Amino acid sequence: MRVGTIIAWSAVVIFDLALFTLSADGSPFVYEGPLVVEGPFATDALTNGLPPSGEPPRRDFAFSDFFASRDTDCGIRIDPIYWGECFTNARGGIATAGATQYLGLLDLWLTIDFERLRIPVWGNFQILAENSHGRGLTQDFVGDSMVLSNIDPLGNITQVGEYWWEVGVLDEAVTFRLGKQDVNREFYFLDAAGEFVQSGFTLSPNAYLPSYPHQTMAAVALVQLEPSLQLKVGVWDTLADRGSWGFSSQDTVLVTGELEYAYTLLDASLPGRITVGALYLTASEFLGEESGGGHGYELQFEQTIFRERDSDTEDPQGLQVFAAFYPQFQADPVLVDEIGDSFAAGMVYTGLLPGRDQDAIGAGFVSAELFQGGTNRETAVEVFYWAVVTDRVCIQPDLQYIVTPSGIYPDALVAGVRLQVDW
């Protein structure tokens, strides 16, 4: 069976399971009321695309009703984000000569909201265009396996990184997505570690999972079981070539799942989250070697342990800590450049300096088992300061010390600064 067919059937199965899970008594979910699309269309709009009887005639639209910036909410939304960074390898690694390089990444998101455009289709459609330019330090200067910058695709790209249709049902209790997606968008991601530059705090491009820059086709369901409990399930056509439309010729399927529990402590002032996940990969051929498939799991934890008195829910200030454990993906054979067991931990304080309530300072480390000889381990320690210059511009000085890159190179000291611009 072709992977595309598997993904399509998986979409149907995930959707059905999501509805089944939400049933209070365990029986299949049955909706007994009339089928109604909320907003400008009602039931007859599904067949003839016309407003229901008795509704005022549709007015003419201005250009601004269709196109919007990130600060407005209209039918078509464009969100460009640019990251630019300059880093240098000050010592160790592969080489320090010429080891000051610039790397940039432009993400251009386009969101089409069908309801706001009065198109009789549920949900919305999103597409992401990506362009990277410049040169990172990992391949030629540092030699680290976890990749010191999470915008480094290990070779410049211009591609449609993601495109997917999303619909929320049952009062948004279930969100369903179908299309080319990044597994790291919903899985294996720690909110508290989101500002770290080091890829090891999320997913390295060398992890061989369908994440940036190797996103692939998938069917994903996000099910809110309870206000504090969410189930995430995804089926992925993995091992697609970079720059492709997300379909691979490997016929290899990756199944992922996470159960996320959110809670609060001390009269709801200190939020926290615990995530348990698992994944399964079918048999495949990768890098010229046969693999019999494999499985793995993951554990994640993040907790606010201190919150300043004058901070509010929308703009919290205080100290967060996090930790994550990703055991080695159990497959046979073990690839030489595979990443084994890895562990990450760190802390981030938002609003530490007076008058700088949105700034953040963070420190953390991530360590991974490797199989390339030498120490067979790589550890990265990172310290950064995230400075909000305006509501659209942020500057981030960053320092990383990488112990035995790939387990075989001398310890490296990397310093630099990152710029982020949200239009």
C-alpha positions in Angstrom: 0.0 0.0 0.0 1.4 3.4 -0.9 2.1 5.8 1.9 -0.2 8.5 0.4 -3.1 6.0 0.7 -2.0 5.2 4.3 -2.0 8.9 5.2 -5.5 9.4 3.7 -6.9 6.4 5.6 -5.1 7.5 8.7 -6.8 10.9 8.5 -10.2 9.2 8.5 -9.2 6.8 11.4 -7.8 9.6 13.5 -10.9 11.7 13.0 -13.2 8.9 14.0 -11.0 8.0 17.1 -11.1 11.7 18.1 -14.9 11.7 18.1 -15.0 8.4 19.9 -12.7 9.6 22.6 -14.8 12.6 23.4 -17.9 10.5 24.1 -18.6 10.6 27.8 -19.8 7.0 28.1 -17.3 5.4 25.7 -19.8 4.9 22.9 -19.3 6.4 19.4 -20.1 10.1 19.2 -23.4 10.8 17.5 -24.5 14.4 16.6 -28.3 14.5 16.6 -28.9 18.1 15.8 -29.0 19.9 12.4 -25.8 20.4 10.5 -25.0 24.1 10.8 -21.9 26.0 9.8 -21.4 28.9 12.2 -20.8 32.4 10.8 -22.1 33.8 7.6 -23.3 30.5 6.2 -25.9 28.0 7.4 -26.9 24.6 6.2 -28.1 25.5 2.7 -24.7 27.2 2.1 -23.1 23.8 1.9 -25.0 23.0 -1.2 -25.5 26.3 -3.1 -23.0 28.7 -1.5 -25.8 31.3 -0.7 -26.6 33.0 2.6 -29.5 31.5 4.5 -32.9 33.0 3.9 -33.7 36.1 6.0 -30.0 37.1 6.4 -29.1 40.6 5.1 -27.5 40.7 1.7 -23.7 40.4 1.7 -22.0 43.8 1.5 -19.2 44.7 -0.8 -15.8 44.1 0.7 -12.9 46.4 0.9 -9.3 45.2 0.2 -8.6 45.3 3.9 -11.4 42.7 4.6 -9.4 40.1 2.7 -5.7 40.8 3.6 -4.5 41.4 7.1 -1.3 41.9 9.0 -0.6 40.0 12.2 -2.5 42.6 14.2 -5.8 42.2 12.4 -8.1 39.3 11.8 -9.3 39.0 8.2 -9.8 36.3 5.6 -6.3 36.3 4.2 -3.4 36.8 6.5 0.3 37.1 5.7 2.9 36.7 8.4 6.5 37.2 7.4 9.2 36.3 10.0 12.9 36.8 9.4 15.7 35.5 11.5 19.3 36.6 10.9 22.3 35.6 12.9 26.0 36.1 13.0 28.0 33.5 14.9 31.7 32.8 15.3 33.6 29.7 16.4 36.2 31.2 18.8 38.0 28.0 19.6 38.0 24.2 19.1 35.8 22.3 16.7 37.0 21.7 13.2 38.4 25.1 12.4 38.4 28.7 13.7 39.9 30.4 10.6 37.1 32.1 8.7 34.7 30.8 11.2 32.5 34.0 11.5 29.5 33.5 9.3 26.0 35.0 8.7 22.9 32.8 8.3 19.4 34.0 7.5 16.0 32.4 7.3 12.8 34.0 5.9 9.5 32.3 6.8 6.4 33.6 4.9 3.1 32.3 6.3 -0.1 32.6 4.3 -3.4 31.8 6.1 -6.7 31.6 4.3 -9.8 31.6 6.6 -12.6 30.2 4.5 -15.4 31.3 6.8 -14.3 34.9 6.8 -14.0 34.8 3.1 -17.6 33.4 2.9 -16.4 30.3 1.2 -18.6 27.2 2.1 -15.6 25.2 3.4 -14.8 24.5 7.0 -11.6 25.6 8.7 -8.6 27.3 7.2 -5.6 26.6 4.9 -2.0 27.5 5.8 1.1 27.5 3.6 4.7 28.3 4.6 7.4 29.4 2.1 10.9 29.1 3.4 14.2 30.6 2.2 17.6 30.3 4.0 20.7 32.0 2.9 24.2 32.4 4.2 26.2 29.7 6.0 26.0 28.0 9.3 29.0 26.9 11.5 28.1 23.2 12.1 29.3 21.5 9.0 32.6 23.2 8.3 33.7 24.8 11.5 32.3 23.2 14.6 31.3 19.7 13.5 28.6 19.2 16.1 25.9 16.5 15.5 23.0 18.3 17.3 23.4 21.4 15.1 24.1 24.6 17.1 21.5 26.7 15.3 17.9 25.7 14.9 17.5 27.7 11.7 20.5 26.0 10.0 19.1 23.6 7.3 22.7 22.2 6.6 22.5 23.6 3.1 20.5 26.5 1.8 16.9 25.9 0.9 14.0 27.5 -1.0 10.9 25.4 -0.5 7.3 25.2 0.5 8.0 24.0 4.0 4.5 23.3 5.1 0.9 23.4 3.7 -2.1 22.0 5.5 -5.8 22.2 5.9 -7.0 22.7 9.5 -10.5 22.4 10.9 -11.8 22.5 14.4 -15.0 20.6 15.4 -17.0 20.1 18.5 -16.5 23.6 19.7 -12.8 23.4 18.8 -12.4 20.4 21.2 -10.9 18.5 18.2 -8.4 20.1 15.7 -7.7 18.1 12.6 -4.8 18.9 10.2 -4.0 17.2 6.8 -1.0 18.1 4.7 2.8 18.7 4.8 3.7 19.5 8.4 6.6 19.8 10.8 6.4 17.2 13.5 8.1 19.6 15.9 5.2 22.0 15.6 3.1 20.0 18.0 5.4 17.1 19.1 8.7 17.1 21.0 8.4 20.8 21.7 8.9 22.7 25.0 7.4 26.1 25.2 9.8 27.2 27.9 12.8 26.3 25.6 11.4 28.1 22.6 13.9 30.9 22.6 17.1 28.7 22.8 19.2 28.7 19.6 20.7 25.2 20.0 18.7 22.6 18.0 19.1 20.0 20.7 16.5 21.7 22.8 13.9 20.9 20.1 14.7 18.5 17.2 18.1 18.4 15.4 18.0 18.1 11.6 20.1 15.0 12.2 17.4 13.3 14.2 15.9 11.8 10.9 12.4 12.9 11.9 10.0 14.9 9.6 11.0 18.3 11.0 12.6 21.4 9.5 14.0 21.2 6.9 12.5 17.8 6.1 8.8 18.3 6.7 6.5 15.6 5.2 2.9 14.8 4.6 0.9 13.9 7.7 -2.6 13.5 9.3 -2.7 15.0 12.8 -5.5 15.2 15.4 -5.3 17.3 18.6 -8.0 16.2 21.0 -8.9 18.2 24.1 -10.0 15.4 26.4 -10.4 17.7 29.5 -9.5 21.4 30.1 -6.2 20.2 31.4 -5.6 17.1 29.3 -4.8 16.9 25.6 -4.2 14.0 23.3 -2.1 14.4 20.1 -1.9 11.8 17.4 -0.1 12.0 14.0 0.7 9.7 11.1 3.6 10.8 8.8 5.0 9.9 5.4 8.6 10.2 6.5 12.0 10.3 4.8 10.9 12.7 2.0 13.6 14.7 0.2 14.2 18.2 1.3 12.5 20.7 -1.1 9.9 18.2 -2.1 6.1 18.5 -1.7 6.3 16.2 1.3 5.8 12.8 -0.4 8.6 10.2 -0.2 9.3 7.1 -2.2 10.3 5.1 0.9 6.8 3.9 1.8 7.9 4.5 5.5 5.3 5.5 8.1 5.9 7.3 11.4 3.2 7.2 14.0 3.5 9.7 16.9 1.4 10.3 20.0 1.6 12.5 23.0 -0.5 12.9 26.1 -0.1 16.4 27.6 -1.3 17.3 31.1 -1.4 21.0 32.1 -1.9 22.1 35.7 -1.3 25.0 38.1 0.1 25.3 41.6 -0.4 27.9 44.4 -3.9 29.2 43.6 -3.3 28.9 39.8 -0.4 31.3 39.8 2.3 28.7 38.8 1.4 26.8 35.6 3.1 23.6 34.6 3.0 20.8 32.0 3.9 17.2 31.8 4.1 15.3 28.5 4.5 11.6 27.7 5.0 10.6 24.1 5.7 7.6 22.0 6.5 6.9 18.3 6.8 4.0 15.9 8.5 3.8 12.6 7.9 1.1 10.0 10.7 -0.8 8.2 12.6 1.4 5.7 15.8 1.8 3.8 17.8 4.9 4.8 21.3 6.0 3.8 21.7 2.8 1.9 21.0 0.6 4.9 18.0 -1.6 5.7 16.2 -0.9 8.9 13.6 -3.2 10.5 11.7 -0.3 11.9 11.7 0.8 15.5 10.1 2.6 18.4 10.8 5.2 21.0 9.3 7.4 23.7 9.8 10.8 25.3 9.2 12.6 28.6 8.9 16.4 29.0 8.4 18.7 32.0 8.1 22.4 32.4 7.1 24.4 35.4 6.9 28.1 36.5 8.5 28.1 40.0 8.3 31.8 40.7 6.1 34.6 39.4 6.4 38.3 40.1 3.5 39.9 42.0 2.7 42.6 39.5 2.7 40.3 36.4 -0.5 39.3 34.8 -1.7 36.2 32.9 -1.1 37.6 29.4 2.3 39.0 30.3 3.8 36.7 33.0 7.1 37.5 34.6 9.1 35.0 36.6 11.2 31.9 36.5 10.5 28.7 34.5 12.4 25.5 34.6 12.2 22.6 32.1 13.6 19.1 31.4 13.2 16.5 28.7 14.4 13.0 28.1 14.5 11.4 24.6 15.7 7.8 24.7 17.4 6.4 21.7 15.1 5.4 18.9 15.1 1.6 19.0 15.9 0.3 15.6 18.3 -2.1 13.9 20.9 -1.4 12.7 22.1 1.7 14.6 23.4 4.3 12.1 26.9 5.7 12.8 25.7 9.3 12.7 22.5 8.6 14.7 21.7 10.5 17.9 21.0 8.2 20.8 19.7 9.0 24.3 19.5 12.7 24.9 18.6 14.8 27.9 17.9 18.6 28.1 17.3 20.9 31.0 17.3 24.6 31.6 15.7 27.7 33.1 14.3 31.0 31.7 13.5 34.2 33.6 11.2 36.7 32.0 11.3 40.3 33.2 14.4 40.0 35.3 15.6 43.6 34.7 13.5 46.6 35.9 11.6 48.2 33.0 12.3 45.2 30.7 9.2 43.1 31.5 9.2 41.2 28.1 12.9 40.4 28.0 14.1 36.9 28.9 17.4 35.5 30.1 18.0 31.7 29.8 20.6 29.1 30.5 20.5 25.4 29.8 22.3 22.3 28.6 21.6 19.3 26.3 23.6 16.1 26.1 23.3 13.3 23.5 24.7 9.9 23.1 26.5 9.3 19.7 28.1 6.4 17.9 31.0 8.0 15.9 33.9 7.1 18.2 35.9 9.3 20.6 33.8 10.1 23.7 30.6 9.0 21.9 28.8 12.0 23.5 28.2 15.6 22.8 27.1 18.2 25.3 26.1 21.8 24.6 25.7 24.5 27.2 23.9 27.7 26.2 23.3 31.1 27.7 21.3 33.9 26.0 19.5 37.2 26.6 16.3 37.8 24.6 15.8 41.6 24.3 12.5 43.0 22.9 13.4 46.2 21.1 9.9 46.8 19.7 6.8 44.7 19.4 8.2 43.4 16.1 12.0 43.4 16.6 14.0 41.2 19.0 17.8 40.9 19.5 19.4 37.9 21.1 23.1 37.7 22.2 23.9 34.0 22.5 26.9 32.0 23.9 27.4 28.2 23.5 30.1 25.9 24.8 30.0 22.5 23.0 31.8 19.7 24.7 33.5 17.2 22.2 31.4 18.0 19.0 30.2 14.7 17.5 32.4 13.1 20.2 35.5 13.5 18.2 36.4 17.2 17.9 37.9 19.5 20.6 35.6 21.5 22.7 34.2 24.5 20.8 33.2 28.0 22.1 30.6 29.7 19.8 29.3 33.3 20.3 27.0 35.4 18.3 23.8 37.4 18.0 20.4 36.7 16.5 17.9 39.2 15.1 14.2 38.4 14.7 11.8 40.6 12.8 8.0 40.0 12.7 6.2 42.1 10.1 
